[in-house]
């Protein structure tokens, strides 16, 4: 009898805790004003980890140079291809507009990304206990791809935190029609996603849009649509002003990505988990099973989290982020023919909360052997996972830093040869090297084509021009008479007009 009474009291306690923390169907989520110390601690640790593990002197990557150059006072703007959006450029403008320091830009983005993670997690308070949210933040923030791209001038992390906040705000607005803060948060989150990557924003928001229509939750639906429209407005206007219309820009964006259609990129994403920032073409062996194990465990843990939520009669806060994660990941798993691990950051952020809920399930067991064994297994698994992520991150940072230093050395060689701003660079990896050298870049073919051979030849009569050609390849016609020097793996042809009287 005593055991039965104890079990009844324990079950009642757990049910009461679930109601208080997550609410029951048809009730409003509990409000938790003020600072959330566990979530703040996760955000601070995330920012510090970026500053410690991702080298401040790593230099800017290819895509980063495109985004930063749009607002930089250091180098001319690089060609801005159809799929890109201006959100990242505007995000970095407060630093890049007046400073060329990569270290300063990394510090700024590391602090800003930590703040964004805190705000996104905080929107979920009352829908899940703080311990679940804190663990979810740790799971997402400790992935090597999150740590690597958090301080970079790239859009995917910002789509991820925007999607995470949008789902929570949507749930809050549905539960309480008087929650104006949730509506404003929903609009702001939609705008952030679309500001960074309009098409990714639509894919991530599809379940929210679908859920808003049949249930006639017009205020939530209108807030989300207004946010998406506000964030994508500049992209749409630019499509008509500079790309030949919206349909043409979408078609050009599809072509640049190899043609959107039915592609099986799941294995490609697995290959990229070993630290390949861009897997195109994606060939070679799969990484060690320890590196990919978490990817196979992810859907199992998410399914367990959903089962826990259904049993606790609170399925919506778990089911909705799972649905949004599925639609956010779908185009990058089944519609493009290559892979980059950053593409799935929105899905990882949305999956983190259901997975954290599942991993903390053993804490709800009665004290005893089962609870101790389960908690020990979870702890060991997480420790191993974190160690593997750290190892991959270290290797990626070292490899990326070495590649960026090659660009810096090439830029220094250009300056020694007299190719100094104002100048023009064409050929192999012209866009990032041009940024490092302070030059403009041009191409006559490919996705970044923005000039012609005759225009480049005319420019060379009055402005220093150089072209980078891979070793063993022929230079373009306009550069065949130019002097050249060998560089690592390539040859540099250059033309420096003599100064007039």
C-alpha positions in Angstrom: 0.0 0.0 0.0 2.8 2.4 0.9 4.5 1.7 -2.5 1.2 2.3 -4.3 0.6 5.6 -2.5 4.2 6.7 -3.2 3.8 5.9 -6.9 0.5 7.8 -7.0 2.0 10.9 -5.4 5.1 10.7 -7.8 2.8 10.4 -10.8 0.7 13.4 -9.6 3.9 15.4 -9.0 5.2 14.7 -12.5 1.8 15.6 -14.1 1.6 18.8 -12.1 5.2 19.8 -13.2 4.3 19.1 -16.8 1.1 21.2 -16.6 3.0 24.1 -14.9 5.9 24.1 -17.3 4.2 23.2 -20.6 0.5 24.0 -20.1 -2.3 21.7 -20.9 -4.3 21.7 -24.1 -6.4 24.8 -24.5 -4.5 26.7 -21.8 -2.1 29.6 -22.1 1.6 29.0 -21.7 2.9 30.2 -18.4 4.7 33.6 -18.5 8.2 33.8 -17.2 9.3 37.5 -17.2 12.9 38.5 -16.5 16.2 36.9 -17.2 16.4 33.1 -17.6 19.8 32.3 -16.0 20.2 28.7 -17.4 19.5 30.0 -21.0 21.7 33.0 -20.5 24.5 30.7 -19.3 24.2 28.6 -22.5 24.3 31.7 -24.7 27.3 33.1 -23.0 29.1 29.8 -23.2 28.2 29.6 -26.9 29.8 33.0 -27.6 32.9 32.2 -25.6 33.3 28.9 -27.3 33.2 30.6 -30.7 35.9 33.1 -29.6 38.1 30.4 -28.2 37.7 27.6 -30.8 37.2 29.5 -34.1 40.3 31.5 -34.8 39.8 35.3 -35.0 42.5 35.4 -37.6 40.9 32.7 -39.8 40.1 35.2 -42.6 36.9 35.4 -44.6 35.6 32.6 -46.7 34.5 32.9 -50.4 30.8 33.6 -49.6 31.7 35.8 -46.7 33.8 38.1 -49.0 30.8 38.5 -51.3 28.5 39.5 -48.4 31.0 41.7 -46.6 32.2 43.4 -49.8 28.7 44.8 -50.4 29.1 47.2 -47.4 32.9 47.2 -47.0 35.1 50.3 -47.2 38.1 48.0 -47.9 37.2 46.4 -51.2 34.7 46.9 -54.1 31.5 45.0 -54.1 31.8 41.5 -55.6 29.2 40.2 -58.1 26.0 39.3 -56.2 24.5 36.2 -57.7 20.7 35.4 -57.9 20.2 33.2 -54.8 21.9 35.5 -52.4 20.0 38.0 -50.2 21.2 41.2 -48.6 20.5 40.3 -45.0 24.0 39.2 -44.1 25.5 42.3 -45.6 23.2 44.6 -43.6 23.9 42.5 -40.5 27.7 43.0 -40.7 27.5 46.7 -41.9 27.9 48.2 -38.4 31.5 46.8 -38.4 32.4 46.2 -42.0 31.5 49.6 -43.1 34.3 51.2 -41.2 36.8 48.5 -40.3 38.6 45.8 -42.4 39.4 43.8 -39.2 38.3 40.2 -39.5 38.9 39.6 -35.8 36.6 42.5 -34.9 33.9 41.2 -37.2 34.2 37.7 -35.7 33.9 39.1 -32.1 30.8 41.1 -33.1 29.1 38.1 -34.8 30.0 35.7 -31.9 28.4 38.0 -29.4 25.4 38.7 -31.6 24.8 35.0 -32.3 24.9 34.2 -28.6 22.3 36.9 -27.9 20.1 35.6 -30.8 20.3 32.0 -29.4 19.3 33.3 -25.9 16.3 35.2 -27.4 15.2 32.3 -29.5 15.3 29.8 -26.6 13.6 32.3 -24.3 10.5 32.4 -26.5 9.9 28.8 -25.6 9.7 29.4 -21.8 6.4 28.1 -20.5 6.1 25.6 -23.4 9.0 23.5 -22.0 10.9 23.6 -18.7 14.1 25.6 -18.5 16.2 22.5 -18.1 14.9 21.2 -21.5 15.5 24.5 -23.2 19.0 24.8 -21.7 19.9 21.3 -22.9 18.4 22.0 -26.3 20.6 25.1 -26.5 23.7 23.0 -25.6 22.9 20.3 -28.1 22.5 22.8 -31.0 25.3 25.2 -29.9 27.8 22.4 -29.5 27.6 21.0 -33.0 30.8 21.8 -34.9 28.8 23.3 -37.8 27.0 25.7 -35.4 30.2 26.8 -33.7 31.9 27.2 -37.0 29.3 29.3 -38.7 28.0 31.3 -35.7 30.8 33.9 -36.0 30.8 33.9 -39.8 29.1 36.3 -42.2 26.8 33.6 -43.5 22.9 33.4 -43.4 22.1 29.8 -42.3 22.6 30.3 -38.6 20.2 33.3 -38.6 17.6 31.3 -40.5 17.9 28.7 -37.8 17.4 31.0 -34.8 14.6 32.8 -36.7 12.8 29.5 -37.3 13.2 28.4 -33.7 11.7 31.6 -32.4 8.9 31.7 -35.0 7.6 28.3 -34.0 7.4 29.2 -30.3 5.7 32.6 -31.1 3.2 30.8 -33.3 2.3 28.4 -30.5 2.0 31.2 -28.1 -0.2 33.3 -30.4 -2.5 30.3 -31.0 -2.9 29.6 -27.3 -3.6 33.2 -26.3 -5.1 35.6 -28.8 -4.3 38.5 -26.4 -0.5 37.8 -26.6 0.6 40.7 -28.8 4.2 40.1 -28.0 3.9 36.7 -29.6 2.5 38.2 -32.8 5.2 40.8 -33.0 7.8 38.1 -32.3 6.3 35.9 -35.0 6.5 38.8 -37.5 10.0 39.6 -36.6 11.2 36.0 -36.8 9.6 35.6 -40.2 11.3 38.8 -41.4 14.7 37.6 -40.1 14.4 34.3 -42.0 13.3 35.9 -45.2 15.8 38.7 -44.8 18.6 36.1 -44.8 17.3 33.5 -47.3 13.8 34.0 -48.6 13.3 30.5 -50.0 14.6 28.8 -46.9 12.2 31.0 -44.9 9.2 29.7 -46.9 10.3 26.1 -46.5 10.8 26.4 -42.7 7.4 28.2 -42.3 5.3 25.8 -44.5 3.7 23.9 -41.5 2.9 27.2 -39.8 1.3 28.5 -42.9 -0.6 25.3 -43.4 -1.8 25.2 -39.8 -2.9 28.8 -39.9 -5.3 28.4 -42.9 -7.8 25.7 -41.9 -8.1 26.7 -38.3 -8.7 30.3 -39.2 -6.0 31.6 -36.9 -5.9 34.8 -39.1 -3.9 37.0 -36.7 -1.1 34.5 -36.5 -1.2 33.8 -40.2 -1.2 37.5 -41.1 1.6 38.3 -38.7 3.8 35.5 -40.2 2.9 36.5 -43.8 3.6 40.2 -43.0 7.0 39.2 -41.5 8.0 37.0 -44.5 6.9 39.7 -46.9 8.8 42.5 -45.1 12.0 40.4 -45.0 11.7 39.3 -48.7 10.6 42.7 -50.1 14.1 44.0 -51.0 14.9 40.6 -52.6 11.8 40.8 -54.8 12.4 44.4 -55.7 16.0 43.7 -56.6 14.8 40.8 -58.8 12.9 43.2 -61.0 15.5 45.9 -60.9 18.6 43.8 -61.6 17.8 40.2 -62.5 15.0 40.4 -65.1 12.1 39.7 -62.9 11.2 37.3 -60.0 10.7 34.2 -62.2 14.1 34.8 -63.9 15.9 35.3 -60.5 14.4 32.1 -59.2 15.4 30.2 -62.4 18.9 31.6 -62.2 19.1 30.6 -58.6 18.0 27.1 -59.4 20.7 26.9 -62.2 23.4 28.1 -59.9 22.5 25.3 -57.5 22.8 22.7 -60.2 19.1 22.7 -61.1 16.5 22.0 -58.4 14.7 18.7 -58.9 14.7 15.2 -57.5 18.1 14.5 -56.1 19.1 12.2 -53.2 21.6 14.3 -51.2 21.2 12.3 -47.9 24.5 10.5 -48.4 26.1 13.7 -49.5 25.1 15.3 -46.2 26.6 12.4 -44.4 29.9 12.8 -46.2 29.9 16.5 -45.3 29.6 15.8 -41.5 33.3 15.0 -41.4 34.2 18.6 -41.9 33.6 19.4 -45.6 32.2 22.9 -45.7 31.1 22.4 -49.3 30.7 18.9 -50.8 30.4 19.6 -54.5 31.0 17.2 -56.1 30.4 15.0 -53.1 32.5 11.9 -53.6 34.8 9.9 -51.4 34.3 7.6 -48.3 31.9 8.3 -45.5 33.4 9.7 -42.3 34.1 7.4 -39.3 30.9 6.0 -37.7 31.6 8.0 -34.5 31.3 11.2 -36.6 28.0 10.3 -38.1 26.4 8.3 -35.2 24.6 11.4 -33.9 22.9 11.9 -37.3 21.3 8.4 -37.1 20.4 8.9 -33.4 18.7 12.3 -34.2 15.4 11.0 -35.7 15.2 8.2 -33.0 15.5 10.7 -30.2 13.1 13.1 -31.9 10.5 10.3 -32.2 11.0 9.5 -28.6 10.4 13.1 -27.7 7.2 13.1 -29.7 6.0 9.9 -27.9 6.7 11.5 -24.5 4.7 14.6 -25.6 1.8 12.5 -26.8 1.7 10.5 -23.6 1.8 13.8 -21.6 -1.1 15.2 -23.8 1.0 18.1 -25.0 1.8 17.1 -28.6 1.7 20.5 -30.3 4.9 22.1 -28.9 6.8 19.0 -30.0 5.1 18.1 -33.2 5.2 21.6 -34.8 9.0 22.0 -34.6 9.4 18.5 -35.9 7.2 19.3 -38.9 9.1 22.6 -39.5 12.4 20.8 -39.2 11.3 18.3 -41.8 10.2 20.9 -44.4 13.3 23.0 -43.7 15.5 20.0 -44.4 13.6 18.6 -47.4 15.0 20.7 -50.2 18.6 20.1 -49.0 18.1 16.4 -48.7 16.1 15.7 -51.8 16.2 18.6 -54.2 19.8 19.6 -54.8 22.8 17.5 -56.0 25.4 18.5 -53.5 25.7 19.2 -49.8 27.0 21.6 -47.2 26.4 21.0 -43.5 25.3 24.6 -42.8 22.2 24.0 -45.0 20.6 21.9 -42.2 21.2 24.3 -39.4 17.5 25.3 -39.2 16.5 21.7 -39.0 19.0 21.0 -36.2 17.8 24.0 -34.2 14.2 22.9 -34.5 15.0 19.3 -33.6 17.0 20.3 -30.5 14.0 20.8 -28.2 12.2 17.5 -28.8 15.6 15.7 -28.6 16.4 17.4 -25.3 13.0 16.5 -24.0 13.7 12.9 -24.8 17.2 12.8 -23.3 15.9 14.2 -20.0 13.2 11.5 -19.9 15.2 9.3 -17.5 14.9 12.1 -14.9 11.2 11.5 -14.7 11.7 7.8 -13.7 11.5 6.8 -10.1 14.9 6.8 -8.3 16.5 3.4 -8.7 18.7 1.3 -10.9 16.8 2.0 -14.2 17.1 5.7 -13.7 20.8 5.6 -12.8 21.6 3.3 -15.8 19.6 5.5 -18.2 21.1 8.7 -17.0 24.6 7.3 -17.1 24.2 6.1 -20.7 22.8 9.5 -21.8 25.7 11.3 -20.1 28.3 9.1 -21.7 26.7 9.4 -25.1 26.6 13.2 -24.8 30.2 13.4 -23.6 31.4 11.2 -26.6 29.3 13.3 -29.0 30.8 16.6 -27.7 34.4 15.2 -27.9 33.8 14.2 -31.6 32.3 17.6 -32.5 35.3 19.3 -30.9 37.7 17.2 -32.9 35.9 17.8 -36.2 35.7 21.6 -35.5 39.5 21.8 -34.7 40.3 20.1 -38.0 37.9 22.3 -40.0 39.3 25.5 -38.5 42.9 24.5 -39.2 42.1 23.5 -42.8 40.1 26.6 -43.5 42.7 28.9 -41.9 45.4 27.4 -44.2 43.2 27.9 -47.3 42.5 31.6 -46.4 46.2 32.2 -45.8 46.9 31.1 -49.4 44.5 33.8 -50.6 46.2 36.3 -48.4 49.6 35.3 -49.8 48.3 35.6 -53.4 47.0 39.1 -52.6 50.5 40.0 -51.2 52.1 38.7 -54.4 49.7 40.9 -56.5 50.7 44.0 -54.5 54.4 43.2 -55.0 53.9 43.0 -58.7 52.1 46.4 -58.8 48.5 45.1 -58.9 47.2 47.5 -56.2 43.8 49.2 -55.8 42.2 50.3 -58.0 42.7 47.0 -59.8 40.8 44.1 -61.4 41.2 40.4 -60.9 39.9 37.5 -63.0 40.3 33.8 -63.2 40.6 31.0 -60.6 39.2 32.0 -57.1 39.2 35.6 -58.3 36.3 36.7 -55.9 38.0 35.9 -52.6 41.5 36.9 -53.7 40.2 40.2 -55.1 38.7 41.0 -51.7 41.9 40.3 -49.9 43.8 42.4 -52.4 41.3 45.2 -52.4 40.5 44.7 -56.1 37.3 44.3 -58.2 36.6 40.9 -59.6 35.3 39.9 -63.0 34.3 36.8 -64.9 33.3 36.1 -68.5 31.6 32.8 -68.0 30.0 30.7 -65.2 27.5 31.7 -62.5 29.4 34.9 -61.6 29.8 36.2 -65.2 29.6 40.0 -65.1 32.0 41.1 -67.9 33.4 40.4 -71.3 36.9 39.6 -72.6 37.0 42.9 -74.6 36.0 44.9 -71.5 38.7 43.3 -69.4 41.3 44.0 -72.2 40.2 47.7 -72.3 40.5 48.0 -68.5 44.0 46.6 -68.6 45.2 49.6 -70.7 44.6 52.0 -67.8 44.2 49.9 -64.6 46.3 47.0 -63.2 44.6 43.7 -64.1 45.6 40.2 -63.2 44.2 36.7 -63.9 44.8 33.5 -61.9 45.1 30.3 -64.0 45.4 26.8 -62.5 48.8 25.2 -63.3 48.8 23.5 -66.7 45.8 25.5 -68.0 46.0 28.1 -70.8 45.3 31.7 -69.9 42.5 33.6 -71.5 43.2 35.3 -74.8 43.5 38.8 -73.4 46.2 37.7 -71.0 48.5 35.5 -73.2 51.0 38.3 -73.9 51.1 39.4 -70.3 54.1 38.6 -68.0 53.5 35.8 -65.6 54.9 34.3 -62.4 54.2 30.9 -60.8 52.3 30.6 -57.5 51.3 27.5 -55.5 49.3 25.4 -57.9 48.6 28.2 -60.3 50.1 30.9 -62.5 49.5 34.6 -62.2 49.3 36.7 -65.4 49.3 40.5 -64.8 49.3 43.8 -66.7 50.3 47.0 -64.9 50.1 50.1 -67.2 53.0 52.4 -66.9 52.3 55.7 -65.3 51.8 58.7 -67.6 53.6 62.0 -67.3 
